[in-house]
């Protein structure tokens, strides 16, 4: 039976990553480090192509896609934007440490909504609904593959919900510019709405050591970012 592939990639580094800020709905660009790092990965490793391309409408995702896939004509999917952190946007945990609202939000494991923001439940619902539409669209049209350029939280949400092997969101964290490839088996999808996670991205070139881990890729780049959360 025919299978379908979807490649999930996280955008490159922004100033928010470097500073450890909560950046979700704030439309920030890649910084110079992010641009250099994505170019480094694109030149030294392999990113798979796809029949169709989708992207979060956020600038940092569109820029990353343009660097790696300059000839792609992506479709913007609003539901693939990062979680909206409301009044916490652009602030660090240290800056929010005195806020009772921030403490309550952390105590809820992110499932409540920040002031003027989006709850984890709302975020997960919109991401999963959009992802299911992509999967169903591939199977309906017979298009064999797609690539989604998006955010770390979006990818972790998708894989925690649908991925095999099963794992929590924190187990699917990936560095900027990295991601995962998944395979959709129609029977498995119809029976259990599960997908096979079969490789990390980007891939080593054919003449390189195939034991590279995705976590290694950014540390071998011009500049390593320790705190790349939230985006």
C-alpha positions, 0 to 999 in steps of 0.5 A: 500500500502506498505511504506518504511522507511529511518532513517537519522542520523548525525555523532558524535562530532568532534573538528571542532564542538567544535571550530565552524569551517567550516568542510565539505570536510575535513576528520576529525575523531570523538574526544573523546567527540564525541566517548563518546557521541555516546556510551552514546546515544547508551547505553541509547536510541534506534537506529532503525535497517534497512535492508540496510545501507548507509554512507557518506565516511567521517571518522566521519560518518563511525566511528559513524556508526561502534559504533552504528551498529558494524555488519552493512556492509554499502555502501559508497555514495560519494554524501552524504558528507558534502558541500565543503567549499573550502578555508574556510575549518577548519576556524571559522567565526571570523577568516574569518571576514576580508575576502571580499570573506567570506562576499560575500559568507554570503551575498549570503546565501551560494548559491555562492561558496567559493573560490575553494569550492562548491555552495549551489546549487551544494551541494543541487543538488548532495545530492537530486539526491543521495537521490532520487536514494535511494528512487527509489531503495527501491521501485524498489527492495521492500527493506523495510528500509534503514539508512543513516549516514551522516552530518547535512547539508545533512539531513537538505537539504533532509528534506527541499526539500522533508519533510512533514511537510514542513519547511526550512533547519534551522528548521531541524537542529539536534544535533550530533548523532541525526536525523529523521525517514521518511516514503515513501508512493509510491503514495505521492512520485510519485505525489509530491516527498514528504515524511512523517517525523514521528519521531526524533532519537534516541528513548527513551527506552520503560520504559522511558518518551516518551516525550523526545525531540531529543534536550534533548539527548545531554544535558543529555550526558557527555558533551554538545556542543553549536556550532555543525554547519557545519558538 
